[in-house]
Amino acid sequence: MSKFRHIIFLAAVIFCLAGCQRYDIEEILLQRNDISLTIKGEDALVYDPLTFQIGYNADKNEFRIFDDNLGNWFVLKCHERPSSSGQTLTADLRWTTASSTRTKNGLLFRVEKTDSKGHIWMWCDKEAIGIVVKEL
């Protein structure tokens, strides 16, 4: 009976692990070149320069991306300026979905990388949120 319990236990562990979905930031976030918001592996917003506007307020550490109709947007307000890879910071995020506006406050983000053009790639591991913003 002991051997049977071990097999059942291992099968249960395998099923649990298969049900847990880890989001690979390398695949989801770091390969992106566009300003974007990704939540749990799904695109919530991808910036299109033909139909979107960008706003950045350095005094408030606030990034605003919105379409021309104001139907799709996100606002990321960082509690400090994101500046270098490896930095962790707290931020508040508001964004639109197909049916509502969502808000998550006090998210812990890690700056994964930056570039010379002002792009900043950030990841919130707890909520599986990837975001690419740009300082203007």
GROMACS elastic network, one bead per residue, 0.5 to 0.9 nm:
[ bonds ]
;  ai    aj funct       b0    kb
    1     4     6  0.51083   500
    1     5     6  0.63355   500
    1     6     6  0.88024   500
    2     5     6  0.51524   500
    2     6     6  0.64070   500
    2     7     6  0.88394   500
    3     6     6  0.51610   500
    3     7     6  0.64012   500
    3     8     6  0.87790   500
    4     7     6  0.51415   500
    4     8     6  0.62526   500
    4     9     6  0.85631   500
    5     8     6  0.50470   500
    5     9     6  0.59751   500
    5    10     6  0.85301   500
    6    10     6  0.60786   500
    6    11     6  0.84861   500
    7    10     6  0.51531   500
    7    11     6  0.60939   500
    7    12     6  0.85634   500
    8    11     6  0.50905   500
    8    12     6  0.61344   500
    8    13     6  0.86548   500
    9    12     6  0.51011   500
    9    13     6  0.62475   500
    9    14     6  0.86911   500
   10    13     6  0.50592   500
   10    14     6  0.61699   500
   10    15     6  0.86447   500
   11    14     6  0.51249   500
   11    15     6  0.62324   500
   11    16     6  0.86270   500
   12    15     6  0.51646   500
   12    16     6  0.61458   500
   12    17     6  0.86060   500
   13    16     6  0.50825   500
   13    17     6  0.61165   500
   13    18     6  0.85068   500
   14    17     6  0.51675   500
   14    18     6  0.60649   500
   14    19     6  0.86068   500
   15    18     6  0.50592   500
   15    19     6  0.62144   500
   15    20     6  0.87925   500
   16    19     6  0.51390   500
   16    20     6  0.64097   500
   17    20     6  0.51311   500
   17    21     6  0.79577   500
   18    21     6  0.72164   500
   21    40     6  0.89490   500
   22    40     6  0.87325   500
   22   128     6  0.83904   500
   23    26     6  0.88210   500
   23    27     6  0.81689   500
   23    28     6  0.71958   500
   23    40     6  0.67497   500
   23    41     6  0.63395   500
   23   125     6  0.86556   500
   23   128     6  0.66256   500
   24    27     6  0.54067   500
   24    28     6  0.59762   500
   24    29     6  0.79755   500
   24    41     6  0.84118   500
   25    29     6  0.50045   500
   25    30     6  0.63034   500
   25    31     6  0.86596   500
   25   112     6  0.89453   500
   25   123     6  0.73774   500
   25   125     6  0.89409   500
   25   128     6  0.86244   500
   25   130     6  0.74735   500
   26    29     6  0.58089   500
   26    31     6  0.64877   500
   27    30     6  0.64217   500
   27    31     6  0.60118   500
   27    32     6  0.85059   500
   28    31     6  0.67509   500
   28    32     6  0.74620   500
   28    38     6  0.76363   500
   28    41     6  0.63061   500
   28    42     6  0.86371   500
   28   130     6  0.74061   500
   29    32     6  0.56602   500
   29    33     6  0.88948   500
   29    36     6  0.89200   500
   29    38     6  0.77356   500
   29    41     6  0.89775   500
   29   112     6  0.89777   500
   29   121     6  0.71434   500
   29   122     6  0.80570   500
   29   123     6  0.77602   500
   29   130     6  0.57505   500
   29   131     6  0.72241   500
   29   132     6  0.77477   500
   30    33     6  0.79617   500
   30   112     6  0.78088   500
   30   113     6  0.78968   500
   30   121     6  0.69515   500
   30   122     6  0.89912   500
   30   130     6  0.89263   500
   30   132     6  0.89162   500
   32    35     6  0.79380   500
   32    36     6  0.81421   500
   32   121     6  0.88048   500
   32   132     6  0.79679   500
   33    36     6  0.86926   500
   33   119     6  0.85232   500
   33   132     6  0.81076   500
   34    46     6  0.68296   500
   34    47     6  0.63552   500
   34    48     6  0.82160   500
   34   119     6  0.88685   500
   34   132     6  0.70372   500
   34   133     6  0.84362   500
   35    45     6  0.84739   500
   35    46     6  0.62142   500
   35    47     6  0.53211   500
   35    48     6  0.84462   500
   35    65     6  0.84526   500
   35   119     6  0.78512   500
   35   120     6  0.88660   500
   35   121     6  0.88819   500
   35   131     6  0.73959   500
   35   133     6  0.52677   500
   35   134     6  0.70708   500
   36    43     6  0.75622   500
   36    44     6  0.76762   500
   36    45     6  0.54637   500
   36    47     6  0.58349   500
   36    65     6  0.87708   500
   36   130     6  0.79622   500
   36   131     6  0.56261   500
   36   132     6  0.51555   500
   36   133     6  0.70104   500
   37    42     6  0.86266   500
   37    43     6  0.62043   500
   37    44     6  0.54211   500
   37    45     6  0.51332   500
   37    46     6  0.65312   500
   37    47     6  0.88096   500
   37    74     6  0.78263   500
   37    95     6  0.89128   500
   37   129     6  0.73120   500
   37   130     6  0.59211   500
   37   132     6  0.66348   500
   37   133     6  0.86817   500
   38    41     6  0.60009   500
   38    42     6  0.54001   500
   38    44     6  0.53369   500
   38    45     6  0.70087   500
   38    46     6  0.84337   500
   38   128     6  0.81297   500
   38   129     6  0.56698   500
   38   131     6  0.62251   500
   38   132     6  0.88827   500
   39    42     6  0.53133   500
   39    43     6  0.64441   500
   39    44     6  0.63631   500
   39   127     6  0.76139   500
   39   128     6  0.59673   500
   39   130     6  0.64354   500
   39   131     6  0.86285   500
   40    43     6  0.84863   500
   40   127     6  0.72704   500
   40   129     6  0.61730   500
   40   130     6  0.82475   500
   41   128     6  0.74717   500
   41   129     6  0.79869   500
   41   130     6  0.83634   500
   43    46     6  0.68334   500
   44    72     6  0.88935   500
   44    95     6  0.82994   500
   44    96     6  0.80835   500
   44    97     6  0.72295   500
   45    72     6  0.71846   500
   45    73     6  0.71934   500
   45    74     6  0.78577   500
   45    95     6  0.87523   500
   45    96     6  0.87044   500
   47    50     6  0.88679   500
   47    51     6  0.81445   500
   47    52     6  0.62296   500
   47    53     6  0.83188   500
   47    54     6  0.87848   500
   47    65     6  0.74600   500
   47    66     6  0.81741   500
   47    67     6  0.81685   500
   48    51     6  0.56708   500
   48    52     6  0.55490   500
   48    53     6  0.84839   500
   48    67     6  0.82696   500
   49    52     6  0.53699   500
   49    53     6  0.70542   500
   49    54     6  0.88083   500
   50    53     6  0.85366   500
   51    66     6  0.86216   500
   51    67     6  0.56161   500
   51    68     6  0.56391   500
   51    69     6  0.85496   500
   52    65     6  0.69368   500
   52    66     6  0.54756   500
   52    68     6  0.55975   500
   52    69     6  0.87647   500
   52    70     6  0.89452   500
   52    72     6  0.89232   500
   52    73     6  0.87630   500
   53    64     6  0.81123   500
   53    65     6  0.58330   500
   53    66     6  0.54951   500
   53    67     6  0.60827   500
   53    68     6  0.69039   500
   54    63     6  0.75783   500
   54    64     6  0.57580   500
   54    66     6  0.67508   500
   54    67     6  0.88993   500
   54   134     6  0.83280   500
   54   136     6  0.84752   500
   55    62     6  0.80514   500
   55    63     6  0.58582   500
   55    65     6  0.62855   500
   55    66     6  0.85286   500
   55   134     6  0.89726   500
   55   135     6  0.85786   500
   55   136     6  0.78106   500
   56    60     6  0.86233   500
   56    61     6  0.74232   500
   56    62     6  0.57072   500
   56    64     6  0.61411   500
   56    65     6  0.87252   500
   56   134     6  0.78260   500
   56   135     6  0.62178   500
   56   136     6  0.63137   500
   57    60     6  0.55131   500
   57    61     6  0.57575   500
   57    62     6  0.51490   500
   57    63     6  0.66236   500
   57    64     6  0.84574   500
   57   135     6  0.85851   500
   57   136     6  0.87762   500
   58    62     6  0.67027   500
   58    63     6  0.86190   500
   58    81     6  0.78984   500
   58   135     6  0.80602   500
   58   136     6  0.88610   500
   59    62     6  0.79035   500
   60    63     6  0.88475   500
   60    77     6  0.71198   500
   60    78     6  0.76896   500
   60    79     6  0.80959   500
   60    80     6  0.84073   500
   60    81     6  0.86651   500
   61    76     6  0.82559   500
   61    77     6  0.58470   500
   61    78     6  0.53361   500
   61    79     6  0.69552   500
   61    80     6  0.63793   500
   61    81     6  0.55800   500
   61    82     6  0.80831   500
   62    75     6  0.70031   500
   62    76     6  0.56277   500
   62    78     6  0.61814   500
   62    79     6  0.88812   500
   62    81     6  0.88367   500
   63    74     6  0.81474   500
   63    75     6  0.56599   500
   63    76     6  0.51474   500
   63    77     6  0.64036   500
   63    78     6  0.83490   500
   63   133     6  0.68449   500
   63   134     6  0.75849   500
   63   135     6  0.77599   500
   64    73     6  0.74283   500
   64    74     6  0.60095   500
   64    76     6  0.66011   500
   64    77     6  0.86258   500
   64   133     6  0.86690   500
   65    72     6  0.84077   500
   65    73     6  0.54022   500
   65    74     6  0.55049   500
   65    75     6  0.65165   500
   65    76     6  0.88776   500
   65   133     6  0.84999   500
   66    69     6  0.80387   500
   66    70     6  0.58197   500
   66    71     6  0.75520   500
   66    72     6  0.57498   500
   66    74     6  0.65120   500
   66    75     6  0.84703   500
   67    70     6  0.51917   500
   67    71     6  0.64767   500
   67    72     6  0.55942   500
   67    73     6  0.63262   500
   68    71     6  0.78464   500
   68    72     6  0.86056   500
   69    72     6  0.76603   500
   70    73     6  0.66463   500
   71    96     6  0.73607   500
   72    95     6  0.76068   500
   72    96     6  0.56723   500
   72    97     6  0.75499   500
   72    98     6  0.86166   500
   73    94     6  0.82924   500
   73    95     6  0.56486   500
   73    96     6  0.58290   500
   73    97     6  0.88908   500
   74    93     6  0.71480   500
   74    94     6  0.55292   500
   74    96     6  0.66487   500
   75    92     6  0.80962   500
   75    93     6  0.57797   500
   75    94     6  0.52597   500
   75    95     6  0.64230   500
   76    91     6  0.66859   500
   76    92     6  0.58307   500
   76    94     6  0.66813   500
   76    95     6  0.86864   500
   76   133     6  0.86850   500
   77    80     6  0.86475   500
   77    90     6  0.87751   500
   77    91     6  0.54319   500
   77    92     6  0.51843   500
   77    93     6  0.64904   500
   77    94     6  0.87604   500
   78    81     6  0.64933   500
   78    82     6  0.74724   500
   78    89     6  0.71486   500
   78    90     6  0.60949   500
   78    92     6  0.64267   500
   78    93     6  0.86243   500
   79    82     6  0.89696   500
   79    89     6  0.68370   500
   79    90     6  0.56201   500
   79    91     6  0.55454   500
   79    92     6  0.80162   500
   79   106     6  0.89004   500
   80    89     6  0.66625   500
   80    90     6  0.75397   500
   80    91     6  0.81357   500
   81    89     6  0.83218   500
   82    85     6  0.86904   500
   82    87     6  0.71946   500
   82    88     6  0.82120   500
   82    89     6  0.73361   500
   82   110     6  0.89066   500
   82   111     6  0.68476   500
   82   120     6  0.75055   500
   82   122     6  0.87478   500
   83    87     6  0.73808   500
   83   111     6  0.77389   500
   83   114     6  0.75346   500
   83   120     6  0.78714   500
   84    87     6  0.58215   500
   84   111     6  0.65047   500
   84   112     6  0.81279   500
   84   113     6  0.69296   500
   84   114     6  0.65349   500
   84   120     6  0.85042   500
   85    88     6  0.87545   500
   85   110     6  0.77902   500
   85   112     6  0.51309   500
   85   114     6  0.65222   500
   85   120     6  0.87958   500
   85   121     6  0.87128   500
   85   122     6  0.89707   500
   86   110     6  0.61742   500
   86   111     6  0.54289   500
   86   112     6  0.60529   500
   86   113     6  0.77258   500
   87   109     6  0.83202   500
   87   110     6  0.56561   500
   87   111     6  0.52834   500
   87   112     6  0.79442   500
   88   108     6  0.68594   500
   88   109     6  0.55903   500
   88   111     6  0.62756   500
   89   107     6  0.81730   500
   89   108     6  0.57665   500
   89   109     6  0.54117   500
   89   110     6  0.64431   500
   89   111     6  0.80314   500
   90   105     6  0.84837   500
   90   106     6  0.55571   500
   90   107     6  0.53589   500
   90   109     6  0.60517   500
   90   110     6  0.87768   500
   91   104     6  0.86655   500
   91   105     6  0.66085   500
   91   106     6  0.54581   500
   91   107     6  0.52535   500
   91   108     6  0.65895   500
   91   109     6  0.71198   500
   92   103     6  0.74879   500
   92   104     6  0.58643   500
   92   106     6  0.55392   500
   92   107     6  0.61606   500
   93   102     6  0.81197   500
   93   103     6  0.56969   500
   93   104     6  0.53005   500
   93   105     6  0.62367   500
   93   106     6  0.84538   500
   93   107     6  0.77534   500
   94   101     6  0.70025   500
   94   102     6  0.55487   500
   94   104     6  0.65155   500
   94   105     6  0.83908   500
   95   100     6  0.86061   500
   95   101     6  0.56575   500
   95   102     6  0.54046   500
   95   103     6  0.66641   500
   96    99     6  0.76920   500
   96   100     6  0.59072   500
   96   102     6  0.61546   500
   96   103     6  0.89624   500
   97   100     6  0.52794   500
   97   101     6  0.59931   500
   97   102     6  0.71939   500
   98   101     6  0.85765   500
  104   107     6  0.67861   500
  107   124     6  0.67692   500
  107   126     6  0.82345   500
  107   127     6  0.80822   500
  108   123     6  0.83059   500
  108   124     6  0.57374   500
  108   125     6  0.78721   500
  108   126     6  0.78351   500
  109   112     6  0.89881   500
  109   122     6  0.59921   500
  109   123     6  0.52189   500
  109   125     6  0.74048   500
  109   129     6  0.86234   500
  109   130     6  0.88411   500
  110   121     6  0.85219   500
  110   122     6  0.54538   500
  110   123     6  0.53431   500
  110   124     6  0.64824   500
  110   125     6  0.82972   500
  111   114     6  0.76614   500
  111   120     6  0.70076   500
  111   121     6  0.59239   500
  111   123     6  0.66235   500
  112   120     6  0.77563   500
  112   121     6  0.54716   500
  112   122     6  0.53981   500
  112   123     6  0.67735   500
  113   119     6  0.83349   500
  113   120     6  0.61029   500
  113   121     6  0.53148   500
  113   122     6  0.73458   500
  114   117     6  0.83811   500
  114   118     6  0.68797   500
  114   119     6  0.55658   500
  114   121     6  0.62390   500
  115   118     6  0.57445   500
  115   119     6  0.54958   500
  115   120     6  0.69247   500
  115   121     6  0.89952   500
  116   119     6  0.73894   500
  117   134     6  0.78599   500
  117   135     6  0.81942   500
  117   136     6  0.87354   500
  118   133     6  0.81701   500
  118   134     6  0.51471   500
  118   136     6  0.68795   500
  119   132     6  0.67024   500
  119   133     6  0.56549   500
  119   135     6  0.65539   500
  120   131     6  0.80872   500
  120   132     6  0.55424   500
  120   133     6  0.53503   500
  120   134     6  0.59806   500
  120   135     6  0.79208   500
  121   130     6  0.74475   500
  121   131     6  0.59423   500
  121   133     6  0.67794   500
  121   134     6  0.88944   500
  122   129     6  0.82896   500
  122   130     6  0.58792   500
  122   131     6  0.53291   500
  122   132     6  0.63509   500
  122   133     6  0.83153   500
  123   127     6  0.89285   500
  123   128     6  0.71589   500
  123   129     6  0.57925   500
  123   131     6  0.64675   500
  123   132     6  0.89172   500
  124   127     6  0.57941   500
  124   128     6  0.55715   500
  124   129     6  0.50546   500
  124   130     6  0.64597   500
  124   131     6  0.86078   500
  125   129     6  0.68292   500
  125   130     6  0.85313   500
  126   129     6  0.80080   500
